[in-house]
Amino acid sequence: MSDPFRLALHQTAPVRFAPERNVQEAARRVSAVDADLHLFPELSLTGYDLGGRAREFALPEDGAPPTLPGVEVPHGAVAHGTPFAAPDGRLFNGLGVARGGRWVHRVRKVHLPTYGGFDEGRIFAPGRRAPEPVEIAGWRVAFLICEDLWHPILSWFAAIRGADLIVCAAAPPGRGIHGPEGGPRYASAESWRVLASAIARQYGLPVAVCMRVGIEGAFLYAGGSFAVGATGERIALASESDPETLSLTFDRDELHRARRPFSHLRDADPAWVHAELGRVLGLPDGAGG
């Protein structure tokens, strides 16, 4: 049995084209709370709407993470959202997990939205790897980036690979005015929470989503970072307009209790999925498994 896992969701308002300022803000927030993992929003080091300047602010994938001035995280890790430049020159919307002055895990966003004002596919290349959980403080943590949470196959991959926790760095703008009084300010916020709850209930693991706030170009970002427990109930919710840090603790016993009534993970059959995909793709008999 491992110790409880401590997660800090740092909902920030990154300043576009100002990585030094955003690093200083990250350092301030990390120094204020003790956690096994500090998670920041999508593209938290650079701002989201980078357009043709994305390459100017991209970090080399084979380089070192930014140094948080005056801060040491001896036992924890810090996950930054940043553009990455691959050795072959391609740019990726990425998330880097830093510990001890080096990247211990890097993620490339798979699904790049090109709807509703988004144009990521013009700037970035798509990632081509499903999530592989990385061990942090004895827990296996799977990382997703914004749109990728909306594609169930990625959460399925995380779960069958033994994830104890799914975290998502996101930067969605507010979309649609919510109707009922007392509900979230944007209709899109409820969709995020329902989606995360369904994933948690299906696989018996917590899901935490770190959003951003603020105005950048044409976007007003929705905030409302949140987490749901392993049975799908909401356990934390941040402001819809202001920077905020949510400090959360997850217990492994909760995972065991959530999974006890069900067998969804046990019954998952990747070999069957492989065979069916072969048929969908029209591969010769046997090529799909």
C-alpha positions in Angstrom: 0.0 0.0 0.0 1.3 3.5 -0.9 0.8 6.7 1.0 -2.0 9.0 0.0 -1.3 11.1 -3.1 -1.3 14.9 -2.8 -2.2 16.8 -5.9 -2.2 20.6 -6.3 -4.2 22.0 -9.2 -2.9 25.5 -10.0 -5.5 27.4 -11.9 -3.6 30.3 -13.4 -4.0 33.1 -16.0 -0.9 32.7 -18.1 0.4 35.9 -19.8 0.8 35.3 -23.5 4.3 35.5 -24.9 5.8 36.0 -21.3 7.3 32.6 -20.2 9.6 34.3 -17.7 6.7 35.9 -15.9 4.7 32.6 -16.1 7.6 30.7 -14.6 7.8 33.2 -11.7 4.1 32.7 -11.1 4.5 28.9 -11.1 7.4 29.2 -8.6 5.3 31.3 -6.3 2.4 28.8 -6.3 4.6 25.7 -6.0 6.4 27.2 -3.0 3.1 27.9 -1.2 1.8 24.3 -1.0 3.4 20.8 -0.5 2.3 18.3 -3.0 3.4 15.1 -4.8 2.3 16.6 -8.1 1.8 20.3 -9.1 -0.4 20.5 -12.2 -0.7 23.7 -14.3 -3.1 24.4 -17.2 -2.5 23.7 -20.9 0.2 25.9 -22.4 0.7 27.5 -18.9 4.3 28.6 -19.7 3.4 30.6 -22.8 -0.3 31.4 -23.1 -2.6 29.6 -25.5 -3.1 31.7 -28.6 0.5 31.7 -29.9 -0.3 31.7 -33.6 2.8 32.0 -35.8 5.0 32.7 -32.8 4.7 29.2 -31.3 8.1 28.1 -32.5 9.7 31.2 -30.9 8.5 30.0 -27.4 8.8 26.2 -27.9 11.1 24.3 -25.6 13.3 21.6 -27.1 12.0 18.1 -26.2 15.6 17.0 -25.6 16.4 20.0 -23.4 15.9 20.8 -19.7 12.7 22.1 -18.0 12.6 25.7 -16.8 14.0 26.4 -13.4 11.6 27.6 -10.8 13.6 30.4 -9.1 14.1 29.8 -5.4 12.0 26.6 -5.3 13.0 23.0 -4.7 10.5 20.2 -5.0 12.6 17.3 -3.5 9.9 14.7 -3.5 7.3 16.0 -5.9 6.9 16.8 -9.6 5.7 19.8 -11.5 3.7 19.5 -14.8 4.0 22.5 -17.1 2.0 23.1 -20.3 4.3 24.2 -23.1 4.9 23.9 -26.8 7.7 21.3 -27.5 10.0 21.3 -30.5 11.0 17.8 -31.6 14.5 17.2 -33.0 13.0 16.8 -36.5 11.5 20.3 -36.2 7.8 19.5 -35.6 6.0 21.4 -32.9 3.7 19.8 -30.4 1.2 21.1 -27.9 2.8 19.4 -24.9 2.9 18.8 -21.2 6.2 18.2 -19.4 6.6 16.6 -16.0 9.7 17.9 -14.3 11.5 16.5 -11.2 15.0 17.1 -10.0 15.9 19.5 -12.9 14.9 17.2 -15.7 11.9 16.0 -17.6 10.7 12.6 -16.3 7.7 12.5 -18.6 6.6 14.3 -21.7 3.2 14.2 -23.4 2.1 15.3 -26.9 -1.5 16.3 -27.4 -3.2 13.8 -29.7 -6.4 15.5 -30.8 -5.9 19.1 -32.0 -9.2 21.0 -32.2 -10.1 23.0 -35.3 -13.6 24.0 -34.4 -15.2 27.0 -32.6 -12.3 29.3 -33.2 -9.6 26.8 -32.5 -6.9 26.2 -35.1 -4.3 24.0 -33.3 -3.9 21.7 -36.3 -2.3 24.5 -38.3 0.3 25.2 -35.6 1.1 21.8 -34.0 1.6 18.2 -35.2 -0.6 15.6 -33.5 0.9 13.2 -31.0 0.7 9.6 -31.9 1.0 7.8 -28.5 -1.7 6.8 -26.1 -1.1 7.8 -22.4 1.4 5.7 -20.5 1.0 6.3 -16.7 4.2 7.5 -15.0 4.9 6.6 -11.3 4.9 9.6 -9.0 5.1 9.1 -5.2 4.0 5.4 -5.6 1.0 6.3 -7.8 0.6 5.7 -11.5 -0.6 9.0 -13.0 -1.8 9.3 -16.6 -1.7 12.8 -18.2 -4.1 14.1 -20.8 -4.3 17.6 -22.5 -7.6 19.3 -22.9 -9.4 17.9 -26.0 -7.9 14.4 -25.4 -10.2 13.9 -22.4 -13.1 14.1 -24.8 -11.9 11.0 -26.7 -12.7 8.0 -24.6 -10.1 5.7 -26.1 -7.4 7.6 -24.4 -8.8 7.3 -20.9 -9.4 3.6 -21.7 -5.7 3.2 -22.6 -4.7 4.9 -19.3 -7.0 2.6 -17.3 -5.9 -0.7 -18.9 -2.3 0.4 -18.4 -2.9 0.6 -14.7 -3.5 4.3 -14.0 -4.4 5.1 -10.4 -5.3 8.7 -11.3 -6.0 10.7 -14.6 -5.1 14.3 -14.7 -5.9 16.7 -17.5 -4.3 20.1 -18.2 -6.8 22.2 -20.1 -7.6 25.7 -21.4 -11.2 25.7 -22.6 -12.9 29.0 -23.2 -16.4 29.5 -21.7 -19.0 28.4 -24.3 -22.8 28.8 -24.0 -24.5 30.7 -21.2 -25.9 28.3 -18.6 -29.6 28.5 -17.8 -30.5 27.4 -14.3 -29.7 29.7 -11.5 -26.9 28.5 -9.3 -25.3 26.4 -12.0 -21.9 27.1 -13.7 -21.6 30.3 -15.6 -20.9 28.4 -18.9 -22.9 25.5 -20.3 -19.7 23.9 -21.4 -18.5 23.5 -17.8 -21.2 21.0 -17.0 -20.2 18.9 -19.9 -16.6 18.7 -18.6 -17.8 17.6 -15.2 -20.2 14.9 -16.5 -17.5 13.5 -18.8 -14.9 13.3 -16.0 -17.5 11.7 -13.6 -18.3 9.1 -16.2 -14.7 8.2 -16.7 -14.2 7.9 -12.9 -17.2 5.7 -12.4 -16.3 3.4 -15.3 -12.8 2.7 -14.2 -12.8 3.4 -10.5 -10.2 6.1 -10.5 -10.1 9.8 -9.7 -10.0 12.4 -12.5 -8.7 16.0 -11.9 -8.9 18.8 -14.5 -6.8 21.9 -14.2 -8.3 24.8 -16.2 -7.0 28.4 -16.8 -8.7 31.7 -16.4 -8.4 35.2 -17.8 -8.8 36.9 -21.2 -6.4 36.2 -24.1 -7.1 37.6 -27.6 -10.7 36.5 -28.5 -11.0 33.9 -25.7 -12.5 34.3 -22.3 -11.3 31.2 -20.4 -13.8 29.4 -18.2 -11.8 28.4 -15.1 -13.7 26.0 -12.8 -10.9 23.5 -12.3 -12.3 20.5 -10.5 -11.7 16.9 -9.4 -14.0 13.9 -9.0 -13.3 10.9 -6.8 -13.1 7.3 -7.8 -16.8 6.9 -7.6 -17.5 10.0 -9.7 -18.6 12.4 -7.1 -17.2 16.0 -7.3 -14.8 16.6 -4.5 -13.3 20.0 -5.4 -14.2 23.0 -7.6 -12.3 26.2 -8.2 -13.5 29.7 -9.1 -14.8 30.4 -12.7 -13.0 33.7 -12.9 -9.9 34.0 -10.6 -6.6 32.2 -10.2 -6.8 29.6 -7.4 -5.0 26.5 -6.1 -6.9 23.4 -5.1 -5.1 21.0 -2.8 -6.4 17.5 -2.9 -5.5 14.2 -1.3 -6.4 10.8 -2.7 -6.4 7.5 -0.8 -5.8 4.2 -2.5 -8.5 2.5 -0.4 -10.9 4.7 -2.3 -9.9 3.1 -5.5 -10.4 -0.4 -4.1 -13.8 0.5 -2.7 -14.9 2.0 -6.1 -13.8 -1.0 -8.1 -15.2 -3.7 -5.8 -18.8 -3.7 -7.1 -17.7 -3.7 -10.8 -15.3 -5.6 -13.1 -15.0 -3.1 -16.0 -11.2 -3.1 -16.0 -11.0 -6.9 -15.4 -13.3 -7.5 -18.4 -11.4 -5.2 -20.8 -10.0 -7.2 -23.6 -7.3 -5.3 -25.7 -6.8 -8.4 -28.0 -10.5 -8.3 -28.9 -10.3 -4.5 -29.6 -7.3 -5.2 -31.8 -9.1 -7.8 -33.8 -12.2 -5.6 -34.3 -10.1 -2.6 -35.4 -8.6 -4.9 -38.0 -12.0 -5.5 -39.3 -13.0 -1.9 -39.2 -9.9 -0.9 -41.2 -10.5 -3.7 -43.7 -7.3 -5.5 -43.0 -6.8 -9.1 -44.2 -8.2 -11.8 -42.0 -5.8 -12.4 -39.1 -4.0 -9.0 -39.5 -6.1 -7.5 -36.7 -5.6 -10.3 -34.3 
